Amino acid sequence: MKVGYARTSTLEQQAGLDAQIRDLSAAGCEKIFTEQVSAVTRRPQLEAALDFIRESDTLIVTKLDRLARSTQHLLEIADRVQAKRADLSIMNLGADTSTATGKLIFTIIGAIGAFERELMLERQREGVARAKAEGKYKGRKPTARARAAEILSLKANGIGPTEIAHRLSIGRASVYRVIGANRARVGSPR
């Protein structure tokens, strides 16, 4: 069975979504999962498509950027598809893991992605070392500690850590850390 996945980043891109659906239907997709969300957020329809595919199925997308946000992400998706003994096809690249050429393309993409990542990390380490040598490196600002007063105020008003984290757009663990540090400072019991 051919299974399609179509995605646009925003609701305003309906024409782009319609074009993907048209192309996937023309490619013979019997079932098409669609969503209009950013590639960096949770994508329930992609997860549903990956859960839906079975052995001998082919997951088809029109373009690489509709499926994955990075090379690493693409390879993770390809591994999940392969684990189900299904294939992955990216129409605009002509890449299809059911063929030897398609497997080669994915292998090359993976190698290039790993190389890019290593180069980026090397440049990052060099930049940090240079900034430290020049006395300019300060590290990342501790966002939660900077908002400790807000966290403690919300906690004092009976709001739970999960809701505090949501309201302040910070990690829940950071909220617990600030609350725990405040308890330790004042010596209050849990």
C-alpha positions as CSV (number, residue, x, y, z in Angstrom):
1,M,0.0,0.0,0.0
2,K,1.2,3.5,-0.8
3,V,0.8,5.9,2.1
4,G,1.2,9.6,1.7
5,Y,2.3,12.3,4.1
6,A,1.7,16.0,3.3
7,R,2.6,19.0,5.5
8,T,2.7,22.7,5.5
9,S,4.1,24.9,8.3
10,T,1.1,27.2,8.6
11,L,-2.7,27.2,8.0
12,E,-2.2,30.0,5.4
13,Q,-0.4,27.5,3.1
14,Q,-3.5,25.7,2.0
15,A,-2.6,25.8,-1.7
16,G,0.7,24.1,-0.9
17,L,-1.1,21.4,1.0
18,D,-3.6,20.9,-1.7
19,A,-0.8,20.6,-4.3
20,Q,0.9,17.9,-2.2
21,I,-2.3,16.0,-1.7
22,R,-2.9,16.1,-5.5
23,D,0.7,14.9,-6.2
24,L,0.4,12.1,-3.6
25,S,-3.0,11.0,-5.1
26,A,-1.5,11.0,-8.6
27,A,1.4,8.8,-7.2
28,G,-1.2,6.2,-6.2
29,C,-1.4,6.8,-2.4
30,E,-4.4,5.1,-1.0
31,K,-4.2,6.9,2.4
32,I,-2.8,10.3,3.0
33,F,-2.0,11.9,6.3
34,T,-2.0,15.7,6.4
35,E,-1.2,18.4,8.9
36,Q,-0.4,22.1,9.0
37,V,2.2,22.5,11.7
38,S,5.9,23.6,11.9
39,A,8.5,20.9,11.4
40,V,10.0,21.7,14.8
41,T,6.8,21.0,16.8
42,R,5.1,17.7,17.6
43,R,3.6,16.2,14.4
44,P,0.8,13.8,15.4
45,Q,-0.1,13.0,11.7
46,L,3.5,12.0,10.9
47,E,3.5,9.8,14.0
48,A,0.1,8.3,12.8
49,A,1.5,7.6,9.4
50,L,4.6,5.9,10.8
51,D,2.4,3.8,13.1
52,F,0.0,3.0,10.2
53,I,2.5,1.6,7.7
54,R,3.1,-2.1,7.5
55,E,5.5,-4.5,5.9
56,S,5.8,-3.9,2.1
57,D,4.1,-0.4,2.3
58,T,5.7,2.7,1.0
59,L,5.6,6.0,2.8
60,I,5.7,8.8,0.2
61,V,6.3,12.5,0.5
62,T,6.5,15.1,-2.3
63,K,9.6,16.9,-0.9
64,L,12.3,16.2,1.7
65,D,11.5,19.3,3.7
66,R,7.9,18.2,4.2
67,L,9.1,15.2,6.1
68,A,12.3,16.0,8.0
69,R,13.7,19.1,9.6
70,S,17.4,17.8,9.4
71,T,19.4,15.0,8.0
72,Q,19.5,13.3,11.4
73,H,15.7,13.5,11.6
74,L,15.4,12.1,8.1
75,L,17.6,9.1,9.0
76,E,15.7,8.5,12.2
77,I,12.4,8.4,10.2
78,A,14.1,6.2,7.5
79,D,15.2,3.8,10.3
80,R,11.6,3.6,11.7
81,V,10.2,2.9,8.3
82,Q,12.9,0.3,7.6
83,A,12.2,-1.4,11.0
84,K,8.6,-2.0,9.8
85,R,10.0,-3.5,6.6
86,A,8.5,-0.7,4.6
87,D,10.0,1.7,2.2
88,L,10.3,5.5,2.0
89,S,10.0,7.5,-1.2
90,I,10.8,11.2,-1.7
91,M,9.2,12.2,-5.0
92,N,11.3,15.3,-5.9
93,L,14.6,13.5,-5.2
94,G,13.6,10.3,-6.9
95,A,14.8,8.6,-3.7
96,D,13.1,5.3,-2.9
97,T,14.6,2.9,-0.4
98,S,13.1,0.0,-2.3
99,T,15.8,0.4,-4.9
100,A,19.6,0.1,-4.7
101,T,20.0,3.7,-5.9
102,G,17.5,5.0,-3.4
103,K,19.4,3.3,-0.6
104,L,22.6,4.8,-1.9
105,I,21.1,8.3,-1.8
106,F,20.0,7.8,1.8
107,T,23.4,6.5,2.8
108,I,25.1,9.5,1.1
109,I,22.7,11.9,2.8
110,G,23.5,10.3,6.1
111,A,27.2,10.6,5.6
112,I,27.0,14.2,4.5
113,G,24.8,14.9,7.6
114,A,27.2,13.4,10.0
115,F,30.1,15.3,8.3
116,E,28.2,18.6,8.5
117,R,27.4,18.0,12.2
118,E,31.1,17.3,13.0
119,L,32.2,20.4,11.2
120,M,29.6,22.5,13.0
121,L,30.6,21.1,16.4
122,E,34.3,21.8,15.6
123,R,33.5,25.4,14.6
124,Q,31.4,25.8,17.8
125,R,34.2,24.5,20.0
126,E,36.7,26.8,18.3
127,G,34.4,29.8,18.7
128,V,33.8,29.1,22.4
129,A,37.5,28.6,23.0
130,R,38.3,32.0,21.3
131,A,35.6,33.8,23.2
132,K,36.8,32.3,26.5
133,A,40.4,33.4,25.7
134,E,39.1,36.9,25.0
135,G,37.1,37.0,28.2
136,K,33.8,37.3,26.2
137,Y,32.3,33.9,26.9
138,K,29.6,34.1,29.6
139,G,27.7,31.0,28.8
140,R,23.9,30.7,28.5
141,K,21.9,32.9,30.8
142,P,20.0,30.9,33.5
143,T,16.5,31.7,32.5
144,A,14.7,30.0,35.3
145,R,16.9,31.5,38.1
146,A,16.4,34.9,36.6
147,R,12.7,34.4,37.0
148,A,12.9,32.9,40.5
149,A,10.8,35.6,42.1
150,E,8.0,35.0,39.6
151,I,8.2,31.2,40.2
152,L,8.1,31.6,43.9
153,S,5.2,34.1,43.7
154,L,3.1,31.7,41.6
155,K,4.0,28.8,43.9
156,A,2.9,30.8,46.9
157,N,-0.4,31.5,45.2
158,G,-1.0,27.7,45.0
159,I,-0.1,27.1,41.4
160,G,1.6,23.8,40.6
161,P,5.0,23.4,39.0
162,T,3.7,22.1,35.7
163,E,1.3,25.1,35.3
164,I,4.1,27.5,36.4
165,A,6.4,26.0,33.7
166,H,3.7,26.4,31.1
167,R,2.9,30.0,32.0
168,L,6.5,31.1,32.1
169,S,7.6,29.0,29.1
170,I,10.4,27.3,31.0
171,G,11.1,23.7,31.8
172,R,9.3,22.0,34.7
173,A,12.6,20.7,36.1
174,S,13.8,24.3,36.3
175,V,10.8,25.2,38.3
176,Y,11.4,22.3,40.7
177,R,15.1,23.4,41.0
178,V,14.2,27.0,41.9
179,I,11.6,25.8,44.5
180,G,14.0,23.3,45.9
181,A,16.8,25.9,46.2
182,N,14.4,28.2,48.0
183,R,13.4,25.5,50.5
184,A,17.1,24.7,51.1
185,R,17.9,28.4,51.7
186,V,15.1,29.0,54.2
187,G,15.3,25.5,55.7
188,S,11.6,24.9,55.2
189,P,10.3,21.3,55.2
190,R,8.9,19.7,52.1
